[in-house]
Amino acid sequence: MLQRVQTIYLLICIAISTGLSFLCYLWTINDLPFYAKDETLYLVLFLSSGGLALTSIFLFKNRMLQFVLGRLNIILNFTLLVLFVIRLLNTSGETKVSENGVGVLLPIFSIVFLVLANKAIKKDEALVKSVDRLR
């Protein structure tokens, strides 16, 4: 059952959360790039998002738990996004020369693919329930 479409969406989410978080910088301060690995909180949140998506892939027999883990992962990515917004709003423009990186947008991309995966999981659950009604 690993050939379902939500597996592809969850694999993309894993690649975004774990792979791209190390490659894309979050912001630069005084021409020094700041990555997620530079602060423990951001690193833990990105890696736990990838871990939840990986766990969700292997729970394909329990679709409702898979759906709940997807929602939990969406909440985790919203928390990460809120932390980025708070951090970017608290940085004053006059004292430090800062520039936002593409890494700040990674939680948004993760949320999009998690929502798509949850829609596919819900569709599978509805299909299984409709087949059970026919028996």
RAZIFEN-V498435 format. One record per residue. N is the residue number from 1. PHI is phi in whole degrees, -180 to 180 (NA if undefined). Layout:
n->N phi->PHI
n->N phi->PHI
This chain:
n->1 phi->NA
n->2 phi->-81
n->3 phi->-93
n->4 phi->-78
n->5 phi->-69
n->6 phi->-67
n->7 phi->-65
n->8 phi->-63
n->9 phi->-62
n->10 phi->-70
n->11 phi->-66
n->12 phi->-64
n->13 phi->-64
n->14 phi->-63
n->15 phi->-63
n->16 phi->-69
n->17 phi->-71
n->18 phi->-99
n->19 phi->-82
n->20 phi->-72
n->21 phi->-67
n->22 phi->-89
n->23 phi->-95
n->24 phi->-97
n->25 phi->-80
n->26 phi->-82
n->27 phi->-161
n->28 phi->-119
n->29 phi->-128
n->30 phi->54
n->31 phi->63
n->32 phi->-110
n->33 phi->-72
n->34 phi->-113
n->35 phi->-101
n->36 phi->-66
n->37 phi->-72
n->38 phi->-78
n->39 phi->-128
n->40 phi->-63
n->41 phi->-62
n->42 phi->-66
n->43 phi->-64
n->44 phi->-64
n->45 phi->-67
n->46 phi->-65
n->47 phi->-69
n->48 phi->-71
n->49 phi->-64
n->50 phi->-66
n->51 phi->-66
n->52 phi->-65
n->53 phi->-67
n->54 phi->-66
n->55 phi->-64
n->56 phi->-65
n->57 phi->-62
n->58 phi->-85
n->59 phi->-101
n->60 phi->-68
n->61 phi->-80
n->62 phi->-113
n->63 phi->-66
n->64 phi->-68
n->65 phi->-66
n->66 phi->-63
n->67 phi->-65
n->68 phi->-65
n->69 phi->-65
n->70 phi->-64
n->71 phi->-66
n->72 phi->-62
n->73 phi->-67
n->74 phi->-63
n->75 phi->-63
n->76 phi->-63
n->77 phi->-71
n->78 phi->-64
n->79 phi->-62
n->80 phi->-63
n->81 phi->-66
n->82 phi->-64
n->83 phi->-62
n->84 phi->-65
n->85 phi->-65
n->86 phi->-61
n->87 phi->-64
n->88 phi->-73
n->89 phi->-77
n->90 phi->-85
n->91 phi->-82
n->92 phi->-82
n->93 phi->-79
n->94 phi->-83
n->95 phi->-83
n->96 phi->-128
n->97 phi->-86
n->98 phi->-125
n->99 phi->-140
n->100 phi->-77
n->101 phi->-101
n->102 phi->-74
n->103 phi->-65
n->104 phi->-68
n->105 phi->-86
n->106 phi->-59
n->107 phi->-63
n->108 phi->-66
n->109 phi->-65
n->110 phi->-63
n->111 phi->-63
n->112 phi->-62
n->113 phi->-72
n->114 phi->-69
n->115 phi->-65
n->116 phi->-63
n->117 phi->-66
n->118 phi->-66
n->119 phi->-64
n->120 phi->-69
n->121 phi->-65
n->122 phi->-65
n->123 phi->-65
n->124 phi->-63
n->125 phi->-64
n->126 phi->-65
n->127 phi->-66
n->128 phi->-65
n->129 phi->-66
n->130 phi->-70
n->131 phi->-71
n->132 phi->-66
n->133 phi->-68
n->134 phi->-75
n->135 phi->-76
